[in-house]
Amino acid sequence: MKSLSDWLAHCEQLHAKNIELGLERVRQVAQRLGLAFACPVITVAGTNGKGSTCAMLESILQSAGYKTAVYSSPHLVHFEERLRLAGQPAEAEVLLPHFEAVELARGEVTLTYFEFTTLAILRCMAAQGLDVAILEVGLGGRLDAVNIIDADCSVITSIDLDHMDFLGPDRESIGREKAGIARAGRPLIVSDPVPPASVLSYAQEIGADVWRHGQDFNVSGDKQQWNWAGRGRRYSGLAYPALRGANQLVNAAGVLAALTALRQRLPVTAQAIRIGLASVELPGRFQIVPGEPALVLDVAHNPHAVAALAENLDAMGFYPATHGVFGVMADKDVGPIFARMGPLVDHWHFCDLPTPRAARASDLQALWQAQNKRRDASSSVHATPQEALDSAVAAAAPTDRIVVFGSFFTVGGVLEHGTPRLRARHLSPRV
């Protein structure tokens, strides 16, 4: 019997490419497995906000008493995080029989790491006797392995420029790929307040039941609470989601639209919504870790997500200095990221990441130096995210702030041994 790490190493050797979009091979193996869900399925695609949307759906549905499972990727630290059963990461032992089943079923079919592991996790989910399955799309939508499952309700979060080598050069092309998760006659929730026209035209073409932000549902509120209204339902006096950041209200609005669209099959009370939004957790999404200095963890890795991070950092108040721990994939457009974060970050601590797809810290430093106009800013390079964080802590005053961002690998690298609780080295001991 192989261990989970053995299976993952096996999956990495099967295919020459990390990513090969297309459903034919995955669908063939899924059919051999007899893969099917007996419960409602919600599929979530988008550039940013997918993980938060899935977490809010999960939290509310659990508060309503439903047995939930969530598939999301990538993971921060441990592979098992990709499958949450009743809110907790799956045990490796639970996954093993399903890896074995995929290996037996695939025969001569070559699967990528993502395709193989997706099939194993989907089969594991289908065997759990769930009330609801929540699936986060890995990349795009139309050709992503998750899309072999017909969703009862699809959600498309904000759409922006990312993975352009695979999805196309502009929002319209990318939107068309994301829209591929929609199904004829079934609800498609469009959380993005200004969606690409391609999303709406494809939905109309196939006859999906489109719910648009600002037309089929809307939000209002003040600093203390917010309200949601849409298609014969209204929720008033809601607490803001426990996930921090102004962008989370857009995600929460889409979540309530999805739950309203599915209310005949998955009824939830206003109380379950309140509890679910108030208690939702998701590491690495504008996660503020109290300490001296304060620590912010955010997996933002494209210009749109980094712009939201910058707005959220602005709203935190005054800090004498901000240290940025930054590592990112080589295919990311770092120019707009540096332009947006440059005014906020005083000291950059660039780091290498443990994947060949990552940009080298020295290259990131050179790109930053080429556009930096601040004489008071500084930078350094490090071999790992943890070393970069150690450098930031050594340089920071107790009242400063450290922001770790740029990739799941960057945030995961500082969470490897648990959530850091920082105490600046020159902090005078309390009497």
Helices and strands as residue ranges (DSSP letters): H 4-13, H 24-33, E 41-45, H 50-63, E 68-71, G 79-82, E 83-85, E 88-89, H 92-106, H 113-126, E 132-136, G 145-148, E 153-156, H 164-167, H 171-178, G 179-181, E 187-190, H 197-206, E 209-212, E 218-221, E 226-230, E 233-238, H 248-261, H 270-279, E 287-289, E 294-298, H 303-314, E 322-326, H 334-341, E 347-351, H 361-371, E 378-382, H 385-395, E 401-405, H 408-415
